[in-house]
Amino acid sequence: MSNFNFKDHFSKTFILAYPVMLSQLGQVLVGVADSMMVGRLGAEPLAAASLANSIFFVLLMFGIGVSMAVTPLVAMADGKNKSNRIGRLFRHGFTINMATGSVLFLVIVLFSPLLKYMNQPEQVVELAIPYLAIITLSILPFMFFQTFKQFAEGLSQTKQAMFITLVCNGLNVFLNWVMIYGNLGFPALGLNGAGWATLISRVLMGIIIAYYVFKSKRYRSYNIGFRIKSFSFPMISKMLRIGVPTGFQFIFEVGAFSTAAIMMGWIGVTALAAHQIAINLASISYMMASGLSAAAMVRVGNQLGRKDIKTLREAGFTVFGMTAIFMLCSAVLFIAFREFLPSLYIDDDTVIQMSASLLIIAGLFQLSDGIQVVGLGALRGMADVRIPTVITLIAYWVIGLPLGYVFAFVFDMQAKGIWYGLLIGLTVTGFMLLYRFHALSAKLLKKTE
């Protein structure tokens, strides 16, 4: 890669990435605020939130993965200056996403009673089921929002979703304060109050972004209005071939952490609460890295549309470098403040000390976590999703989780053993995806020379 202008690539990537990073940070900080506010109610409500979210987010992340098919295809079409195709991609993506959201809603409704049979503490399950029912209602408005967000990001327009997300998430935190504790004359709803706050904020996010996109002159040339006769099953099939494997990538990763939460429940309430705190903190850096992943997906997809493979490789490796620097800084912060950070969530010394031990492991897997999420994004920009899906399946479910179980329950390492298994799974994934991007892009470059 001679004449590699890192400064230019850094600038272009950062302009794309920082609004997504702030948007993702806003999303995850709501989860942090939820956990902090719920944690003040005690270890049991916090454990219940962990259990419910471990189920909900697995399926929600599948929906997010499906919705992401819109972005690389729009970016490729934009690189080829095909505005009519961009409008068709939006319409087909909207249909797929709303259908996906409806299916996920039904799956969670049918699955939630099974929480009683997962060998979890009874008092935790009793709190988790009604909370899960409330946040499940937010899936459809969230998928509605995702369609417009991924469409705009495919066109390199990332700031609008950022502003909408930050405003609505600020409202979410305020509603938490009102509904969890019963302020301003409202009844104190406890954990369920956090669920209602989430639902209201997501409904508003969908309404605001749809109003903006349909009213903005910027998007009129794409003719994104709905016309049933223009639907194409081949286009739907193409989008599903990207979206469904991407959804499974998220399921394999998030599902691994959710399964880890269930295993924590086998150890006890303290372990489950500590896991919730540590994973909540680790999700901050992960979601920030996922903003860089989105930038990698757009930049790689755009250059693929232009058939400029040299720039594609340079852009991709720039994002890997940026991510490595960011995640190493996160690792230092997690390890240095491992006892202070959990104290922001809960006053229970036992939970704080266990969380601190998990944060050391979280610091160790920061680099791997960042590399793997950016690797998935860069490969998604190349419409390469099948092999990365197999990689995530093997790394988490054949290697990481089984090792975590053995470390925790056979070698009696308890909570730390589960997280060591996750560390190994993330490391394998990161290495394999980085190599996959290098090999695939090098092969394309050779063909164009």
VEXNUMI-491116 format. One record per residue (C-alpha): residue number from 1; y, x, z. Coordinates in pm, 1 decimal. Each point is the difference from the previous one (the first is absolute). Example, Ala and Ser with C-alpha at 12.3 -4.5 7.8 and 13.67 -1.06 7.14 Angstrom:
<rs>
1 -450.0 1230.0 780.0;
2 344.0 137.0 -66.0;
</rs>
This chain:
<rs>
1 0.0 0.0 0.0;
2 265.8 240.4 -126.6;
3 368.1 -91.5 46.2;
4 -94.3 -232.8 285.4;
5 335.0 -141.9 120.3;
6 -93.5 -99.6 356.3;
7 358.8 -92.7 90.7;
8 26.9 -250.1 -286.2;
9 -338.9 -157.6 76.7;
10 80.6 -10.3 371.9;
11 327.3 -180.0 -69.0;
12 -153.2 -260.8 -232.3;
13 -292.0 -60.8 234.3;
14 218.4 -26.0 308.3;
15 233.4 -254.0 -164.6;
16 -304.8 -214.3 -78.6;
17 -180.0 60.4 326.3;
18 256.6 -30.6 276.5;
19 65.8 -374.6 -38.8;
20 -375.6 -65.7 1.1;
21 -42.9 232.0 298.4;
22 274.3 -181.4 191.2;
23 -149.2 -335.0 -100.5;
24 -344.6 110.9 117.5;
25 153.4 144.3 316.2;
26 167.9 -334.5 62.9;
27 -334.3 -175.7 -38.1;
28 -182.9 231.6 235.2;
29 279.9 5.9 257.6;
30 -43.3 -375.1 32.7;
31 -362.8 71.3 87.3;
32 119.4 262.2 247.7;
33 249.4 -246.8 149.4;
34 -272.9 -266.0 17.6;
35 -229.8 239.0 184.9;
36 272.7 117.8 236.5;
37 107.5 -354.2 84.2;
38 -355.1 -130.3 30.9;
39 -95.3 309.9 201.1;
40 247.4 -108.2 267.6;
41 -219.2 -305.8 51.4;
42 -295.4 223.1 96.2;
43 -303.8 181.7 -141.3;
44 -191.2 -317.6 -91.0;
45 263.8 -150.0 -235.0;
46 45.7 344.2 -157.6;
47 -375.8 32.2 -51.2;
48 -7.6 -353.4 -145.3;
49 272.7 93.5 -248.7;
50 -204.7 307.7 -97.4;
51 -314.2 -207.6 -53.2;
52 174.7 -273.4 -203.6;
53 196.1 249.2 -211.3;
54 -315.2 203.9 -64.9;
55 -139.6 -304.3 -182.1;
56 321.3 -125.9 -156.7;
57 124.0 329.3 -142.8;
58 -327.8 83.3 -171.2;
59 31.9 -308.3 -217.8;
60 379.6 19.3 -28.2;
61 -29.8 357.4 -129.2;
62 -250.4 -119.7 -259.1;
63 266.6 -246.3 -117.3;
64 259.9 277.5 -11.0;
65 -240.1 210.1 -205.7;
66 -51.9 -281.1 -250.8;
67 376.9 -51.3 -28.3;
68 51.0 370.6 -75.6;
69 -156.8 -44.4 -344.6;
70 339.1 -131.4 -110.8;
71 186.9 325.0 69.3;
72 -175.8 264.9 -214.5;
73 -40.1 -239.1 -294.3;
74 369.4 -94.4 14.8;
75 91.1 369.7 30.1;
76 -210.8 83.5 -308.2;
77 153.7 -288.4 -196.7;
78 346.3 112.5 108.0;
79 -78.8 353.0 -120.1;
80 -87.1 -151.3 -339.1;
81 311.5 -228.9 5.3;
82 -212.5 -316.6 -34.0;
83 214.9 -257.8 184.8;
84 -197.6 -305.4 -116.0;
85 -321.6 148.8 140.1;
86 173.5 59.7 334.0;
87 79.4 -371.6 33.6;
88 -359.2 -94.0 -82.7;
89 -129.5 247.4 258.3;
90 217.0 -165.4 264.6;
91 -126.9 -349.4 -79.7;
92 -363.8 106.0 0.5;
93 49.0 203.0 315.4;
94 155.3 -296.4 178.2;
95 -296.5 -221.0 -88.4;
96 -253.3 260.6 114.6;
97 185.1 72.0 323.7;
98 39.3 -361.7 108.2;
99 -366.4 -71.0 -78.1;
100 -97.6 310.3 198.0;
101 216.8 -108.3 294.0;
102 -163.4 -343.2 4.1;
103 -349.0 149.8 4.7;
104 90.7 244.1 278.5;
105 146.4 -284.3 205.5;
106 -325.1 -193.2 -21.7;
107 -210.2 306.9 81.7;
108 192.1 69.3 321.1;
109 -6.1 -365.6 105.8;
110 -378.2 -6.3 -43.6;
111 -53.5 341.8 157.9;
112 220.0 -27.0 313.4;
113 -252.4 -199.0 212.7;
114 -243.5 290.1 -42.2;
115 220.0 213.8 227.3;
116 -191.0 -158.0 289.0;
117 -318.9 171.2 -118.1;
118 137.0 355.4 -44.7;
119 -77.1 114.9 354.8;
120 366.8 16.0 98.5;
121 146.3 -74.4 345.9;
122 7.8 -380.5 38.3;
123 359.4 -18.5 123.7;
124 116.3 209.8 -298.3;
125 -174.9 -229.1 -251.9;
126 156.3 -311.5 156.8;
127 347.7 145.4 -56.7;
128 -78.2 143.2 -345.5;
129 -127.3 -316.0 -176.5;
130 319.5 -214.7 15.6;
131 217.2 304.1 -81.5;
132 -216.2 77.3 -304.1;
133 29.8 -362.2 -117.7;
134 380.8 21.1 4.7;
135 36.7 331.6 -184.3;
136 -255.1 -115.8 -258.6;
137 252.9 -261.5 -113.1;
138 227.3 286.6 -111.0;
139 -237.4 129.9 -269.3;
140 121.0 -227.0 -281.3;
141 373.8 64.3 50.0;
142 -76.2 370.4 30.9;
143 -191.5 7.5 -329.5;
144 286.1 -194.5 -158.7;
145 239.9 271.8 118.3;
146 -234.5 278.3 -115.8;
147 -1.3 -127.5 -358.4;
148 376.7 35.0 -34.0;
149 6.3 328.0 194.0;
150 -267.3 172.0 -212.2;
151 162.4 -131.0 -319.3;
152 338.9 147.1 97.0;
153 -154.2 329.3 110.6;
154 -176.0 35.0 -334.3;
155 348.0 -4.2 -154.7;
156 111.0 271.9 245.4;
157 210.2 -256.8 189.6;
158 -97.4 66.0 360.2;
159 317.1 -62.2 202.4;
160 4.3 -379.9 -15.9;
161 -336.2 -48.7 171.4;
162 108.1 257.4 258.1;
163 311.0 -193.7 100.7;
164 -185.3 -332.0 12.4;
165 -283.1 148.9 205.4;
166 229.9 168.5 250.2;
167 211.6 -312.8 53.0;
168 -300.4 -230.0 44.2;
169 -177.1 248.8 225.4;
170 309.2 19.6 217.6;
171 -20.6 -378.0 26.1;
172 -369.1 34.4 89.9;
173 80.9 225.2 297.3;
174 268.8 -243.4 119.5;
175 -240.3 -293.2 -29.2;
176 -258.0 201.3 194.9;
177 248.9 32.2 284.7;
178 71.2 -371.3 -13.9;
179 -355.1 -131.0 -37.8;
180 -216.1 246.1 193.9;
181 209.0 -8.2 316.5;
182 163.0 -343.8 -31.9;
183 364.4 101.6 -42.7;
184 291.0 -219.5 -116.2;
185 -168.0 -310.6 139.1;
186 -324.0 38.2 -198.8;
187 -336.3 -30.1 176.2;
188 -174.4 332.8 73.2;
189 -283.8 8.9 -254.3;
190 -131.3 347.6 86.7;
191 -217.5 158.7 -268.3;
192 20.3 -312.2 -218.9;
193 378.3 36.9 -8.4;
194 -42.9 330.5 -185.6;
195 -215.6 -183.3 -253.9;
196 259.9 -270.4 -64.8;
197 273.7 262.3 -37.8;
198 -207.9 180.0 -263.7;
199 -62.1 -322.6 -193.3;
200 367.1 -102.7 -7.4;
201 121.3 343.1 -113.3;
202 -254.3 19.0 -284.0;
203 91.2 -342.5 -131.7;
204 364.8 108.3 -14.2;
205 -90.9 328.5 -173.4;
206 -169.8 -192.1 -280.7;
207 286.1 -247.6 -43.9;
208 271.2 266.4 -7.7;
209 -167.5 240.1 -244.8;
210 -90.7 -282.6 -241.4;
211 359.3 -127.3 5.9;
212 130.3 350.2 -68.8;
213 -235.1 76.5 -290.4;
214 52.7 -333.5 -177.0;
215 378.3 14.4 41.9;
216 55.4 368.6 -80.5;
217 114.7 90.1 -353.3;
218 -202.2 320.6 29.1;
219 -329.9 -186.0 -49.0;
220 97.9 -263.6 -255.4;
221 -104.1 207.0 -300.9;
222 -360.5 -7.6 124.6;
223 -21.2 -378.7 -26.2;
224 -210.6 -44.1 312.8;
225 3.3 -381.9 6.5;
226 -334.5 -180.9 18.3;
227 -172.6 -128.8 -312.0;
228 -362.2 -108.7 40.7;
229 -78.4 23.4 -372.1;
230 79.0 371.9 -8.4;
231 -278.2 95.5 242.4;
232 -246.9 256.4 -124.5;
233 -340.7 48.8 155.1;
234 -27.0 356.8 -141.2;
235 324.2 89.8 182.9;
236 -124.6 -160.9 321.2;
237 -324.6 194.0 -38.7;
238 189.5 327.5 -50.0;
239 211.0 -60.5 309.4;
240 -304.3 -88.9 207.8;
241 -175.7 318.4 -114.1;
242 282.8 191.1 167.2;
243 83.4 -236.9 285.5;
244 -345.6 -79.1 136.1;
245 -117.1 364.7 33.9;
246 339.3 82.8 152.7;
247 -53.5 -282.9 248.0;
248 -340.0 141.2 89.1;
249 155.2 343.7 49.9;
250 219.9 -154.8 267.1;
251 -291.0 -194.1 147.4;
252 -214.1 313.6 30.8;
253 278.9 191.3 175.2;
254 158.1 -272.7 214.7;
255 -344.6 -149.7 58.9;
256 -111.5 333.3 143.2;
257 283.5 -6.8 253.0;
258 -66.9 -368.1 74.2;
259 -367.4 76.4 59.0;
260 114.1 281.5 225.4;
261 199.4 -259.9 197.7;
262 -312.9 -212.4 36.8;
263 -194.6 303.1 124.5;
264 284.6 65.6 245.1;
265 -55.1 -353.3 130.5;
266 -360.6 97.6 79.2;
267 139.9 271.4 226.1;
268 245.3 -234.0 175.1;
269 349.1 -152.1 19.5;
270 166.4 333.0 85.7;
271 -147.7 176.1 -303.8;
272 98.9 -288.1 -228.5;
273 357.0 -4.8 132.0;
274 26.4 380.9 -36.2;
275 -131.7 -22.5 -356.3;
276 261.5 -266.4 -81.4;
277 282.2 224.1 124.7;
278 -123.4 313.6 -176.6;
279 -73.8 -174.0 -330.3;
280 334.0 -179.8 20.0;
281 180.3 333.5 26.8;
282 -213.7 163.3 -269.5;
283 78.8 -290.6 -231.2;
284 368.7 98.4 5.3;
285 -62.0 330.0 -178.7;
286 -269.4 -156.8 -219.6;
287 230.9 -274.8 -125.0;
288 275.7 251.4 -65.4;
289 -248.4 204.1 -203.3;
290 -97.7 -317.1 -184.6;
291 361.7 -19.1 -117.1;
292 -49.7 340.3 -161.9;
293 -327.5 -133.0 -139.5;
294 188.4 -286.6 -165.6;
295 242.2 249.8 -153.3;
296 -294.1 204.8 -128.8;
297 -152.4 -312.1 -156.1;
298 323.5 -91.5 -180.6;
299 86.2 351.9 -116.9;
300 -352.9 77.5 -119.5;
301 -35.0 -339.7 -169.3;
302 335.4 38.6 -173.1;
303 -82.7 345.7 -134.2;
304 -342.3 -120.0 -112.5;
305 174.4 -274.6 -200.3;
306 214.9 269.2 -161.4;
307 -308.0 220.9 -53.0;
308 176.7 290.3 173.5;
309 -297.3 140.9 194.0;
310 171.6 326.0 97.4;
311 273.8 -191.3 181.5;
312 -263.0 -234.6 140.7;
313 -176.2 292.2 170.2;
314 322.4 150.0 126.0;
315 115.4 -332.6 143.8;
316 -335.7 -57.6 167.3;
317 -22.7 341.1 163.9;
318 361.2 -27.5 116.0;
319 -88.0 -314.0 194.0;
320 -304.4 169.9 152.6;
321 225.8 282.2 119.0;
322 262.2 -234.7 142.7;
323 -270.4 -192.8 182.7;
324 -157.1 311.6 149.8;
325 335.3 108.9 146.9;
326 72.5 -345.9 142.5;
327 -344.2 -49.8 152.9;
328 -6.6 344.8 160.1;
329 329.3 -85.9 173.3;
330 -157.3 -327.0 117.1;
331 -297.2 190.9 138.8;
332 226.7 219.4 211.2;
333 181.8 -304.9 139.7;
334 -322.5 -183.2 89.2;
335 -144.4 296.0 185.0;
336 323.5 102.2 173.1;
337 83.5 -352.5 122.4;
338 -355.3 -126.7 48.8;
339 64.0 -122.4 357.1;
340 354.2 -127.3 -46.3;
341 -64.6 -218.9 -306.0;
342 -275.8 -217.9 157.4;
343 225.3 -57.4 303.2;
344 231.8 -196.9 -229.1;
345 -277.2 -257.5 -41.1;
346 -154.9 -45.8 342.1;
347 27.6 105.1 365.8;
348 -375.3 43.8 55.5;
349 -60.4 374.2 67.9;
350 -366.3 -17.9 -102.5;
351 87.9 -149.3 -338.8;
352 281.9 252.6 -46.9;
353 -225.6 299.9 65.4;
354 -270.7 -127.8 -233.2;
355 261.4 -69.5 -270.5;
356 134.6 353.2 43.0;
357 -345.2 148.4 -65.0;
358 -31.7 -209.1 -317.7;
359 347.0 106.6 -119.5;
360 -116.3 363.9 -4.2;
361 -270.4 -101.1 -248.2;
362 255.3 -209.8 -192.3;
363 213.2 312.4 -31.4;
364 -297.2 189.8 -141.2;
365 -63.6 -255.8 -275.1;
366 362.4 -46.6 -108.4;
367 -20.1 238.0 -296.2;
368 -328.6 -149.1 -123.6;
369 132.4 -353.4 39.6;
370 312.7 74.4 -201.9;
371 -183.8 182.1 -278.2;
372 -257.2 -277.0 -40.7;
373 254.8 -284.2 -20.5;
374 211.4 188.3 -256.2;
375 -314.9 91.9 -192.1;
376 -91.0 -366.5 -27.6;
377 352.3 -83.3 -119.0;
378 12.5 276.0 -261.5;
379 -342.7 -93.0 -137.9;
380 97.6 -368.4 1.1;
381 295.0 94.9 -220.2;
382 -257.0 135.4 -246.9;
383 -200.0 -326.9 29.1;
384 -281.6 204.1 157.4;
385 -138.4 -218.5 278.2;
386 -381.0 -13.5 -19.8;
387 -87.9 357.4 99.2;
388 265.7 7.5 278.3;
389 -151.4 -323.1 134.1;
390 -344.5 163.8 16.5;
391 154.7 303.3 171.6;
392 159.1 -215.5 272.3;
393 -323.1 -195.9 49.6;
394 -207.5 315.5 51.8;
395 257.3 187.2 209.9;
396 62.5 -279.3 249.3;
397 -319.6 -202.3 10.9;
398 -269.7 258.6 -76.2;
399 161.7 297.2 176.5;
400 289.5 -91.0 231.9;
401 -112.5 -314.0 184.0;
402 -365.6 100.2 51.1;
403 113.6 335.6 140.0;
404 251.0 -179.3 222.4;
405 -275.7 -221.0 137.8;
406 -226.8 298.3 65.1;
407 277.5 200.5 168.0;
408 108.7 -295.7 214.8;
409 -329.4 -152.0 110.3;
410 -269.8 263.0 -55.9;
411 196.9 306.1 116.3;
412 198.5 -215.5 244.6;
413 342.3 109.6 -125.3;
414 114.8 -362.3 32.2;
415 337.9 -86.9 -160.8;
416 74.2 353.9 -120.4;
417 -334.8 13.1 -178.4;
418 89.6 -302.0 -212.9;
419 327.3 163.3 -100.6;
420 -166.7 331.6 -84.1;
421 -211.6 -193.7 -248.0;
422 316.4 -147.5 -153.5;
423 150.3 349.4 -21.3;
424 -299.4 125.4 -200.2;
425 7.3 -302.6 -232.2;
426 371.5 44.6 -74.1;
427 -41.7 372.6 -65.4;
428 -281.6 -56.4 -250.5;
429 201.9 -270.7 -175.1;
430 316.3 208.7 -24.4;
431 -177.2 303.6 -147.3;
432 -196.7 -202.3 -255.1;
433 297.5 -204.5 -122.0;
434 223.4 305.5 -39.5;
435 -271.4 168.8 -206.9;
436 -51.3 -318.8 -203.0;
437 368.9 -15.5 -94.0;
438 4.0 366.4 -97.5;
439 -315.5 -24.8 -211.3;
440 90.7 -325.4 -174.5;
441 358.5 98.0 -81.2;
442 -108.8 345.7 -116.6;
443 -250.3 -163.2 -236.5;
444 272.0 -226.0 -144.5;
445 234.5 296.9 -38.6;
446 -262.8 196.4 -191.3;
447 -43.6 -292.4 -242.3;
448 374.0 -10.0 -76.0;
449 39.7 374.9 -57.2;
</rs>
